[in-house]
Amino acid sequence: MTLQQLKYIVMVEKYGSITKAAQALYVSQPGISSLIHSLEDELGITIFLRSPMGVSITEEGRELIDMAKKLLSDAEHIDEYFSKHRQSEEPCRFMVSSQHYTFVATAFAEFINETGGANRLYSLGLNQTSTSNVIEDVCRQRSDLGILYIPGTERKYMERVLADRNLSFNSLVVTEPHIFISKNHPLAGRDSVSPEDLTAYPCIMYRQSDDSPSFYSEEILLPGVYPEKIIYISDLYLSLEFLESCNAYDVGTGIICERVAGSITSIPICVDASIDIGYIHRSNQRLEAAENHFIEILKRHIDEGLRRGRS
C-alpha cells in the first residue's frame, strides 16, 4: 500500500468516476484502475463497485477512505514541516547540565532570549542536577557543557574522574567560600563569619546519589566543619525558600544574581579554602558557536554577580 494508491481512491470517491479522477490527476484511467485493483487484492476487500453509471463505494471502502484521508493529511503536514525547515536556517540545539547555581539559570535565560530572536527555531535545555549527573550527561553527550565546582582539597580526585571520562575542565572563576543567607538572618551585616558562627544554624546541602564520593558535594567542605543541622534538597528554588524561612545558610561562591539580590546576601567565611567554578566538555570536541556564546554570557553574569555580592 502506498500514499499514491490512497490518493487515487480518495480522488475517485470525490469525483464518483475513475475517468474524471484520472483527468483531475493528469494520469491514465487504466493506470488508476490497475492501482486500485492492486490495493483491493492486497487488502482483500472491494473498495468500489463498478457500473456503467460510474462507481459506488462499499462499506469497507468508506472505512478505508476515512483512514486514507487522515494519513494523507498527516503526510502533507510532514512535508510542509520539513520544507519549512529546509528553507530556514538550521535550528540551534544546545543542552547544559549544571550544579545548582542561580547565575547559570539567569545566564541561560539570556542565552534563550538572544537565540530566539527573529523567530529563530531552537531546541535548548538546562538540567540542574547532581554532580554525578552533570558529569555523565556530558560524557554520554546528553549535554554539550557541564557547569560544576572543583574542590581545592580534592582537586586531583575530581580531575582523575574527568580524565577517565575524556572530559576537560576549564576554570571560569576562583573565589573564596561564602555563606548565602537571608538579609533578615541574625548574621546579616557582618564583614565575615567563622565556621563556629554557623553551628547554631541549619546548613542547606544538595542531595547527591548514594554512591557518590564526598568530593562530589556541591557545597565546599569546610576544613574541620561538620554541620549538626542539615537540610537536604534537590531543587535550587527550595534553597531560596529555606534561606528566608528557616535562618538557614548555603555555602557557595558569593555570586549573587540580580533577581535574588533584594532578599539574599553573601558573607565571606574565614577559612583557608577556595572554590573553582568552571565548565566541562568532551576533550576530543571543539566548542561550537552556541557553546562559546553561552560561556561569554556566563562569564559576564559571574563578574556582575561577584560585584553584587561584594557591595
Helices and strands as residue ranges (DSSP letters): H 3-15, H 18-25, H 29-43, E 48-51, E 54-57, H 59-87, E 92-98, H 102-115, G 117-119, E 122-128, H 131-139, E 145-151, H 155-164, E 167-175, E 178-182, G 195-198, E 203-206, G 214-216, E 230-233, H 236-245, E 250-252, G 258-260, E 264-268, E 275-282, H 289-310
